[in-house]
Each structure stands twice: as C-alpha cells, then as structure tokens.
Amino acid sequence: MSSSEWLQKDFYKILGVSKDASTEDVKKAYRKLARANHPDANPGDPTAEDRFKAVSEAHAVLSDAEKRKEYDRMRSMFGTGGFRPPGGGRAGGRGGTTTFDLGDLFGGERPGAGGTGGLGDLLGDIFGGGGRRASARRGADIESEASISFDQAISGVTVPLQMTSESACTACSGTGARSGTVPKVCPNCSGTGMQTTSDGGVFAMTEPCPDCRGRGLVVEDPCPVCHGSGRGTSSRRMQVRIPAGVRDGQRIRLRGKGAPGERGGPAGDLFVVVHVSPHAVFGRSGDNLTLTVPVSFDEAALGADIRVPTLGGGAVTVKIPPGTPNGRTFRVRGKGSRRKDGTSADLLVTVEIVVPTSLTDKAREALEALRDASGDNGDLRADLFGRARG
C-alpha cells in the first residue's frame, strides 16, 4: 500500500465494523468476509478477489493494536482531506498565504528539500513499507484451519496444510506485462505513483496517480494470464507445528508465512484456527485435565484406594477418605497438560457416587440394618422448609 492510500480507504467500513469495535469483533468480521470472498470459493470472480484483498488489508491494520492506533490518529488528522499548517495556513508567501503541499508530509523530494523523514516514514511503519517506496506492498494475511485430537492438543503435533494464496503471476513474473515486453514508467507521475493537485489557494493534495493507480508503471501490452495485475495464485504444502496445550478455537499466528509481498514487500502472516476433538473420558479446565470417576456407596462411606487412568495411558492411585461426599474433587499433581513454562498442570479427579438400581435380598437387608443403626442421625431435612420460607 502506498503511503497515502489511507486517505481513500476506510478500513472500518470495509470490514463493516464500528470505530470502537473490539479486536475480537474485527477478527470475526474478517473471518466471515474472507471465507465469503476467498478465491477458492469464487473461482474466476475478479470482484470477489478484489474484495478479499481489501478485507485482508483492513484486517492487517485493525487487528494490530499499534497499527490501528496510528491509523486512527492519521485518519483523525487528515480524514477531511485537508491539512491546515500552524497559524491557520497564513504565513509567508505572496499575499500573506502559502501553498501547503501534502507531498512534503509524505517525504516526497522537491527542489531545495532533503526528501527524507516526513509523514511518509510514519505511515510506512503502519502499512509495512517505506513511505516513499510506493511500489512495495506487504503480502496478504492468510487464514487456515486445522483439526486435531484431544491427545495431540495436549502433547503438541505437526500437521500438514495445503495453502492457496496470492503470488506473483508466473507468466509475467509479476510485471503485469506480456512475456517479452516490460512496463513503462508512467508519464503522468514520472514513476513516483503520486500526483499533486492544487486549487490555487492554500491547499494542495497529493494522491495516487490515476493513470498507473499508484504503481508508477504503465502496462501497454497486458499479460493475458493476469490481465495486467501481475498477480496470480500459488499452492504450497506446509508443515505447521501446533504447540502443546493449545485450546479449541485458538488462533495461532505464524509471521511471514502468508502470501508473498509484491515488489520486495514483506510476506503476510498465516493464522491457523485449531479445532480440538473432545475426548471420551477427559476434559479440560485451563491447563488442568479433568476426570469424573464412579465410586460405590461403600467406597465413599468407608474410604478406599482407587486406580484412575491418565491421558498418557498409565494409571495413578487416588486415596478416597471415609465419608467422601458426591462431587468432591481430588488433585493429582503433574498429570495435566503442559504449560508454556514447560511445567505440567494437574489432573482433577471428581468422584460420582453410583446408586445401585437393583439389590439382592442380602444387600437390601444390609442397607436396612444400616438405616436402623443410623436412626439417631435425625431427620436430615428437618429445617429445609423453614429455610425455604426465609
């Protein structure tokens, strides 16, 4: 993106979000639009492809806190299309006025000026390219998805991904010109990609050249494959490492693994959304694993040592003390998922007392004897109605 394209582009409007939208709202809007307009879902549709590029550019800025802050600041300063220099723009010059050229802000060279610094360098930090290097363009971000098992999410896994992204057209090597020909320097802007217009008064506006659309080059004989855009699609297979402890729905960012940049610009980033299949026995609570274990009435009442499985396939012994109530949770240290610092979380074992659905005559007699022997416990629900009435 050239250093002044921000003047024409409203990234909030492109993504359909408000200016105070949260980062998560921005991501949700991007995912929805990216899926709907992805080239794979709309083969041969240039309108959808342009829309996909636009939402990728908008997401690259609004999803980054620092870039978004600078973008909002620049938009608030220049959002009306003009700039008033200190003192209301009336200083020096003939007739007490001076022509203020936005080209000066963007670091453009002019006679008697050093041609360095200026707003162009600042905007270059926002959009990933030098303020005066209008032809360089950062590659688009790519989003993909990976489905893994519960065990793989806990231990980490490397998964293969087939990626399709925008790249330089192979027929013209990204020039946009037919093989055997080369683009020519734009005669309107002399290759700068920008032009300055003035209303003859205080203001002058620097904007992308309409003839070359900010590229600085004009293609007279377009490439028949990319129709002069210089862009195509490429497919590549990648091995992506999913770290241990990843959660369902987590978004992993791989810097520089997205679409390649244009004319020396940096590559975009790859975002992988991970889907974790549920386990038949284990669950998760943060970094801890959870497990519900059935125990009998006598084990809960009298106490017992029970063996429970771990995710790795082994077993550990959990001591159930006498009088353990239903739903009590015991902690087994070091048998959970791996944390970011390399340590292991815990296994949380919750007991569930199982009530038998049928009894033998001997078992019934024993329970009746227990009930008779426990008669001095009183009515367990004696004050329930009183407390219910407040």
C-alpha positions in Angstrom: 0.0 0.0 0.0 1.4 3.4 -1.0 1.9 6.0 1.8 -1.3 8.0 1.1 -3.8 5.3 0.2 -5.1 5.6 3.7 -6.8 8.8 2.6 -9.2 6.9 0.3 -9.7 3.7 2.4 -12.0 3.4 5.4 -10.9 0.0 6.9 -13.8 0.1 9.4 -16.3 0.4 6.5 -14.6 -2.3 4.5 -15.0 -4.8 7.4 -18.4 -3.5 8.4 -17.5 -2.7 12.0 -17.8 0.5 14.1 -14.7 2.5 15.0 -15.0 1.4 18.6 -15.2 -2.3 17.7 -13.1 -4.7 19.8 -10.3 -6.7 18.4 -12.4 -9.8 18.6 -15.2 -8.1 16.6 -12.7 -7.1 14.0 -11.4 -10.7 13.7 -15.0 -12.2 13.5 -15.9 -9.7 10.7 -12.7 -10.5 8.8 -13.2 -14.3 9.0 -16.7 -14.0 7.7 -15.8 -11.8 4.8 -12.6 -13.7 4.0 -14.4 -17.0 3.7 -17.2 -15.5 1.6 -14.7 -13.8 -0.8 -11.8 -16.3 -0.9 -10.6 -17.0 -4.4 -11.0 -20.8 -3.8 -14.8 -20.2 -3.1 -15.2 -17.8 -6.1 -13.0 -19.1 -8.9 -12.7 -16.7 -11.8 -14.5 -13.9 -10.0 -12.3 -10.8 -10.0 -14.7 -8.8 -7.9 -14.6 -11.3 -5.1 -10.8 -11.4 -5.4 -10.5 -7.6 -5.0 -12.9 -7.8 -2.1 -10.7 -10.5 -0.5 -7.6 -8.3 -0.9 -9.4 -5.3 0.6 -10.6 -7.1 3.7 -7.1 -8.6 4.2 -5.6 -5.2 4.1 -8.1 -3.8 6.5 -7.6 -6.7 8.9 -3.8 -6.4 8.8 -4.1 -2.8 10.2 -7.2 -3.0 12.6 -6.1 -6.3 14.2 -2.7 -4.9 15.2 -3.1 -2.5 18.2 -0.1 -0.3 17.3 -1.0 0.0 13.6 -4.7 0.7 14.5 -3.7 3.4 16.9 -1.5 5.1 14.3 -4.2 4.7 11.6 -6.9 6.2 13.8 -4.6 9.1 14.6 -3.8 9.8 10.9 -7.5 9.5 9.9 -8.5 12.0 12.6 -5.8 14.4 11.3 -6.4 14.1 7.6 -9.9 12.5 7.4 -11.4 15.6 5.9 -8.9 15.5 3.0 -7.0 18.7 4.0 -4.5 20.0 6.5 -4.1 23.4 8.0 -0.5 24.3 8.8 0.3 26.0 12.1 -1.1 29.5 12.3 -4.1 28.7 10.1 -2.0 28.3 6.9 -1.3 32.0 6.5 2.4 32.6 6.8 4.9 34.0 4.3 4.3 33.8 0.6 2.7 36.3 -1.6 -0.4 37.9 -0.4 0.1 36.5 3.1 -0.7 32.9 2.1 1.3 29.9 1.3 0.6 26.7 -0.6 0.9 23.7 1.7 1.8 20.5 -0.3 0.9 17.2 1.3 3.8 15.8 -0.7 6.0 17.5 1.9 4.4 15.5 4.6 4.9 12.2 2.8 8.6 12.8 2.5 8.5 13.5 -1.3 11.5 15.2 -2.8 11.3 18.6 -4.2 13.9 21.3 -5.1 15.6 22.5 -2.0 14.3 19.8 0.2 16.2 16.9 1.7 13.5 14.4 0.8 13.8 12.4 4.0 11.6 11.9 7.0 8.1 13.3 7.0 4.8 11.6 7.4 5.6 9.0 4.7 8.1 7.3 7.1 5.5 7.2 9.8 2.8 5.7 7.5 5.4 3.3 6.3 5.5 1.8 9.8 1.7 1.4 9.7 1.4 -0.3 6.3 4.6 -2.3 6.2 6.6 -0.4 3.6 8.7 2.7 3.3 6.7 5.9 3.0 8.4 6.8 -0.4 8.7 3.3 -1.7 5.2 3.2 -3.1 5.7 0.1 -5.3 6.5 -2.3 -2.4 3.5 -4.0 -0.9 3.0 -6.3 2.0 1.6 -9.7 1.2 -1.9 -10.6 2.4 -2.6 -12.5 5.6 -4.0 -16.0 5.2 -6.3 -17.9 7.5 -6.5 -21.7 7.6 -7.9 -24.3 9.9 -6.5 -27.5 11.4 -8.4 -30.3 13.2 -6.5 -32.3 15.8 -7.3 -34.8 18.5 -7.5 -34.1 22.2 -4.3 -36.0 22.8 -2.5 -34.0 20.1 -3.7 -30.8 21.7 -2.1 -31.7 25.0 1.2 -33.0 23.7 1.6 -30.8 20.5 1.7 -32.0 16.9 3.0 -31.1 13.5 0.2 -31.0 10.8 0.4 -30.6 7.0 -1.5 -27.8 5.5 -2.3 -27.2 1.8 -2.1 -23.4 1.3 -3.5 -21.5 -1.7 -2.5 -17.8 -1.7 -1.9 -14.8 -4.0 1.6 -14.6 -5.5 3.4 -13.1 -8.5 2.0 -14.2 -11.8 4.2 -16.9 -13.2 3.6 -16.0 -16.8 4.9 -12.4 -16.5 7.0 -12.8 -13.3 4.8 -10.2 -11.6 5.3 -7.4 -14.0 1.8 -7.5 -15.4 3.2 -7.2 -19.0 3.1 -9.8 -21.7 6.1 -12.0 -22.0 8.8 -10.3 -24.0 7.7 -6.8 -23.0 8.2 -4.6 -19.9 6.1 -2.0 -18.2 7.0 1.6 -18.9 7.5 4.5 -16.5 4.2 6.3 -16.0 4.5 9.6 -18.0 1.9 11.3 -15.8 3.7 10.9 -12.5 7.2 10.1 -13.8 7.2 6.8 -11.9 6.5 8.2 -8.5 3.0 6.8 -8.3 1.7 10.1 -6.9 0.4 13.3 -8.3 -0.2 16.7 -6.6 -3.1 19.0 -7.4 -3.7 22.4 -6.1 -6.8 24.7 -6.0 -4.5 27.7 -6.4 -5.0 28.7 -2.8 -3.9 27.3 0.5 -4.3 23.6 -0.1 -2.6 21.1 -2.3 -3.5 17.4 -2.3 -1.1 14.6 -3.0 -2.9 11.4 -4.1 -2.2 8.2 -6.1 -1.7 8.8 -9.8 -5.0 7.9 -11.6 -3.1 6.6 -14.7 -1.0 4.0 -13.0 -3.0 3.7 -9.8 0.0 4.4 -7.6 2.3 1.7 -9.2 4.5 4.2 -11.1 4.4 1.9 -14.1 2.1 1.6 -17.1 1.5 -1.7 -18.8 0.8 -1.1 -22.5 0.6 -4.8 -23.5 -1.0 -6.7 -20.6 -0.2 -10.2 -19.7 -3.1 -12.4 -21.0 -3.0 -14.6 -17.8 -3.2 -12.0 -15.1 -4.7 -9.2 -17.3 -2.0 -6.8 -16.2 -2.4 -7.1 -12.5 0.9 -9.1 -12.1 -0.8 -11.3 -9.5 -1.7 -15.0 -9.6 -2.4 -17.8 -7.2 0.0 -20.4 -5.9 -0.5 -23.7 -4.0 2.1 -25.0 -1.5 2.2 -27.6 1.2 3.4 -26.6 4.7 4.2 -28.4 7.9 2.8 -26.3 10.8 3.7 -27.0 14.4 0.8 -26.8 16.8 2.2 -26.2 20.3 1.4 -28.3 23.3 -1.6 -27.1 25.4 -3.5 -25.5 22.5 -7.2 -25.0 23.1 -10.2 -25.5 20.9 -10.8 -22.4 18.8 -7.3 -20.9 19.5 -5.8 -18.9 16.7 -2.1 -19.4 16.1 -0.1 -16.7 14.2 2.9 -17.6 12.0 4.7 -14.5 11.0 5.9 -14.3 7.4 4.1 -17.5 6.3 1.2 -15.8 4.5 1.0 -14.5 0.9 4.3 -13.2 -0.6 4.8 -9.5 -0.8 4.8 -7.5 -4.0 7.9 -5.9 -5.4 10.1 -6.6 -2.4 7.4 -6.1 0.2 7.3 -8.5 3.2 5.2 -11.6 3.2 1.9 -11.6 5.2 1.2 -13.8 8.2 -0.5 -17.2 8.4 -3.3 -17.6 11.0 -4.3 -21.2 11.9 -7.6 -21.7 13.8 -7.3 -25.0 15.7 -10.3 -27.3 16.2 -9.8 -29.9 19.0 -12.0 -33.0 19.1 -13.4 -33.8 22.5 -12.1 -36.8 24.5 -14.3 -39.7 25.5 -13.1 -39.6 29.2 -11.0 -36.5 29.9 -11.9 -32.8 29.8 -10.0 -29.6 30.4 -10.2 -26.7 32.9 -7.5 -24.3 31.9 -4.2 -26.2 31.8 -5.6 -28.9 34.1 -7.2 -32.1 32.9 -10.5 -33.2 34.4 -11.8 -36.7 35.0 -15.1 -37.9 36.6 -14.7 -41.3 38.3 -17.6 -43.5 39.6 -17.3 -44.9 43.1 -19.7 -47.1 45.1 -21.6 -46.1 48.2 -19.4 -48.2 50.5 -16.2 -46.8 49.0 -17.4 -43.3 49.6 -18.6 -44.2 53.2 -15.8 -46.4 54.3 -12.9 -45.0 52.2 -10.9 -46.7 49.5 -7.8 -46.5 47.3 -9.0 -46.4 43.7 -7.0 -46.5 40.4 -7.7 -44.0 37.7 -6.3 -43.6 34.2 -4.1 -40.8 33.0 -4.0 -39.3 29.5 -0.7 -41.0 28.7 -2.2 -44.4 29.2 -0.8 -45.1 32.7 -2.7 -45.2 36.0 -2.4 -43.5 39.4 -3.9 -44.3 42.7 -6.2 -41.8 44.4 -7.0 -42.2 48.1 -10.7 -41.7 48.9 -11.1 -40.9 52.6 -14.1 -42.2 54.6 -17.2 -40.1 54.4 -16.4 -38.6 51.0 -19.4 -36.7 49.6 -20.6 -37.0 46.0 -18.9 -34.4 43.7 -15.7 -34.0 45.7 -12.6 -33.3 43.6 -9.1 -34.6 44.2 -6.0 -33.2 42.7 -3.2 -35.4 41.2 -0.1 -33.3 40.7 1.7 -33.1 37.4 -0.7 -35.2 35.3 -2.3 -32.3 33.4 -1.3 -30.6 30.1 2.0 -28.9 29.6 2.2 -25.2 30.4 4.0 -22.5 28.5 6.9 -22.5 31.0 7.4 -26.3 30.4 5.9 -27.5 33.7 2.9 -29.8 33.8 -0.5 -28.9 35.2 -2.7 -31.3 37.3 -5.3 -33.9 36.9 -8.6 -33.1 38.7 -10.5 -36.2 39.7 -14.2 -35.8 40.7 -16.0 -38.7 42.4 -19.5 -39.6 41.4 -21.3 -42.0 43.8 -23.2 -44.6 41.9 -26.5 -45.8 43.4 -27.4 -49.4 42.6 -30.6 -49.8 40.6 -31.3 -53.3 41.9 -30.4 -55.1 45.1 -30.1 -58.7 46.2 -32.0 -59.7 49.3 -28.8 -59.8 51.3 -27.8 -56.4 50.1 -31.3 -55.0 51.0 -31.1 -56.5 54.5 -27.7 -54.9 55.0 -28.9 -51.5 53.9 -32.0 -51.7 56.1 -29.7 -52.7 59.0 -27.6 -49.6 58.2 -30.7 -47.4 58.2 -31.8 -48.7 61.6 -28.3 -48.3 63.0 -28.2 -44.7 61.7 -31.6 -43.7 63.2 -30.0 -41.3 65.7 -28.9 -39.0 62.9 -32.3 -37.4 62.9 -34.2 -36.0 60.0 -31.7 -34.6 57.5 -34.4 -32.4 56.0 -35.9 -31.1 59.3 -35.0 -27.4 58.7 -35.4 -27.5 54.9 -38.9 -26.0 54.8 -38.0 -23.4 57.4 -35.0 -22.1 55.4 -37.1 -22.2 52.2 -39.6 -19.8 53.8 -36.7 -17.5 54.7 
